[in-house]
Amino acid sequence: MSHLLNPRIVLLKEGTDTSQGKGQLLSNISACNAVVDIVKTTLGPRGMDKLIQVGSKVTISNDGATVISLLDIVHPAAGTLVDIAKSQDDMVGDGTTSVVVLAGELLKNVKGFIEDGVHPQVIIKGFKKASAMALAKIDEIAIKVDKKEPKKFKELLLRCAKTALNSKLIAKQKEFFASMAVDAVMHLDSEIALDLGMVGIKKVPGGSTTDSFMVEGVAFKKTFSYAGFEQAPKQFKKPKICLLNVELELKSESSNAEIRIKDPKQYQSIVDAEWKIIYGKLEAIVKSGASIVLSKLPIGDLATQYFADRDIFCAGRVEAGDLDRVAKATGGTIQTSLNDLNDGILGKCGSFEERQVGSERFNVFTGCPESKTTTIVLRGGAEQFIAETERSLHDALMIVKRTVEHSSVVGGGGAIEMELSKHLREYSETVDTKQQLIIKAFAQAFEVIPRQIADNAGFDATDILNDLRTAHHQGKTWYGVDIDNEDVCDTMKSFVWEPAHNKRNSIGAACEAACMVLSVDETIKNPKAGNIDDERRINPRG
């Protein structure tokens, strides 16, 4: 009778994989730590690189966000670490490895509590309290720099950029690239939000890394051109620039086009009308006084030769981003019609030239009166090396941007993490509930950053951490790992600086990710839909 009183109820489709309870939570924590184990060796100035092959494409990088995004992680809980690495990359640009390592350490430190039966919500509450205290402490001790002192402020930006580049493939050229990153950001329009889209980065294989250069204006690769192009002048002083989104070429008739005429002479008038339209457009451009014509759409052989005969430079099929940056730099307006071309809508710049860079030719606009944009041309040997240089420079640009926006810094090299760890440990001693253990676990998790930096440099991490704990207990707030001398040092005096915003975002994201993983007590994997009915059940609105 028992089987009648307790009938079997089927809620989920056959083949659905469900796992729940304590075992499921511990499994999720282990999956997250497996991801951390992959990326943690890339942390710090002596971090190792990862070589990842996807199909025929090979990527060499030690950028946390790049490595994690290239790993095809299918575990649903471990996917949260991918998300926080991407968010850190989007928000700050640097610190992507740190945020993943910190989140993994938070979970690792509370794994024992889960096994002992502590409820996840108790841990989550403790984590949120500790995170809020850590963020408040950063605001309290961060060093602010006054933007009204340009020289000091630029020095601050340079040091932050160098710290970001310390752990990159181009660390030996950090002086060169840090200066380039700061100059690029300082040229942007600071009255509105700094838009890094206005910093163009172009890659040209060949030459040395230090052959890279920055143009205070716009530079882009020579576009596809017709024969008459070579007859056009390639250098101008104070030219007027016409920016178009107009096609300047004769179009072939569409297939199966049909024109009914009564007199053969009418056919010639139709052909003449087409030529009259194109010549009308070209004459309007010439009358406007423009010396340079750029268009997103093609400029055909007829127009190219027409312009060359009149000493006008032209380029068609210019990328939208490049044309927008030219407009921003020269003060020109992109036109979709040629009816009213006047001086007010033409761009202006100090000089224009077509310059040879390696095997490529670049169109370079400099001395722009509205110069709110810059272009960085990167050189280097292997394609993978240039790609990694671009990723490293992007991190430096983002760090400089965030420092300009927030203008407060903290000591790097694990200094801020050790100070936060000390602060939370001291606070935890005043708590008389279970939260004491949770906050202490959060404090201990911060030590993973200096420990991993020391490990990756081949130092004795135990000795380094003991020295750091002693230094911070003595009130030496900014003591961190000294990579050069296998010791500890005042990172503020050593100019290892990081934007406070970087650390705020990193701690907040790591705490959120850890709380999200801890709040999941059951995972349900639905089998792939086998037919339309199954598809409808999964997506009833579809």
Sequence and secondary structure as in RCSB ss.txt:
>XXXX:A:sequence
MSHLLNPRIVLLKEGTDTSQGKGQLLSNISACNAVVDIVKTTLGPRGMDKLIQVGSKVTISNDGATVISLLDIVH
PAAGTLVDIAKSQDDMVGDGTTSVVVLAGELLKNVKGFIEDGVHPQVIIKGFKKASAMALAKIDEIAIKVDKKEP
KKFKELLLRCAKTALNSKLIAKQKEFFASMAVDAVMHLDSEIALDLGMVGIKKVPGGSTTDSFMVEGVAFKKTFS
YAGFEQAPKQFKKPKICLLNVELELKSESSNAEIRIKDPKQYQSIVDAEWKIIYGKLEAIVKSGASIVLSKLPIG
DLATQYFADRDIFCAGRVEAGDLDRVAKATGGTIQTSLNDLNDGILGKCGSFEERQVGSERFNVFTGCPESKTTT
IVLRGGAEQFIAETERSLHDALMIVKRTVEHSSVVGGGGAIEMELSKHLREYSETVDTKQQLIIKAFAQAFEVIP
RQIADNAGFDATDILNDLRTAHHQGKTWYGVDIDNEDVCDTMKSFVWEPAHNKRNSIGAACEAACMVLSVDETIK
NPKAGNIDDERRINPRG
>XXXX:A:secstr
 HHHHS     S TT EEEEHHHHHHHHHHHHHHHHHHHGGG STT   EEEEETTEEEEE  HHHHHHHS    
TTTHHHHHHHHHHHHHTSS HHHHHHHHHHHHHHHHHHHHTT  HHHHHHHHHHHHHHHHHHHHHH EE  TT H
HHHHHHHHHHHHHHHTTSTTGGGHHHHHHHHHHHHHTS TTS   GGGEEEEEEEBS GGG EEESEEEEE    
 GGGGGS  EEES EEEEE   BS     TT     SSHHHHHHHHHHHHHHHHHHHHHHHHTT SEEEESS B 
HHHHHHHHHTT EEE S  HHHHHHHHHHHT   BS STT  GGGSEE SEEEEEEETTEEEEEEES TT   EE
EEEEESSHHHHHHHHHHHHHHHHHHHHHHHH EEEETTTHHHHHHHHHHHHHHTT  STHHHHHHHHHHHHTHHH
HHHHHHTT  HHHHHHHHHHHHHTT TTEEEETTTTEEEETTTTT EEEHHHHHHHHHHHHHHHHHHHT  EEEE
     SHHHHHHH TT 
